[in-house]
Amino acid sequence: MFGAKAQVNEELLLVERAARNTADFLALYDRYFARIYTYFRYRFDDPALCDDLCAQTFMQALEHIGQFAPQQGPFVAWLFGIARNLANRQLRRQRRFPHLPLEALRGAPGSEPSPEAHSEARDQRRRIARAMQALSPQQRDLLALKFSAQLNNRQIAALTGLSEQNVAVIVFRAIRSLRQELQDQEAPDA
């Protein structure tokens, strides 16, 4: 409990410093860039588009940091609210909800695995991406907020306008659907 409170205080200090001096915003950028980028990768297939949306998210956050109100929730939830709004605007522009394609998880950064491990990991990513296609856009969005953004159900509920219980049910059912889909994919191989 003490660690979480210290982390919140540190985050508030960073936000206050960034509001006074834009050069201090870099610490917030460094802290949350990977999570924001990963969130966009859950939603979009195009890495260049994800880069653009990530840049827009941080530009908007920097421009409007004075509007952040700590009493309404943590900075990370506010930041993901901006990211989510940009993602939804992009999806409306495209006039469709794209499915996560099989190639979406290729090229993830990390150390170089052995060829066998690389092949197994690629196959696993393909199975997960294929299973994700079976989910509704709302389920994919909530899973991205839960696991990419690492937001809790209360924070997701505040962002989406759903009840906390509804978020929990949708996430639970989405995970159950993913598990079932993955089991169904493995069944023919057995």
Helices and strands as residue ranges (DSSP letters): H 2-20, G 22-24, H 25-43, H 47-63, G 65-67, G 70-72, H 75-94, G 102-105, H 115-133, H 137-143, I 144-148, H 153-160, H 164-186, G 187-189
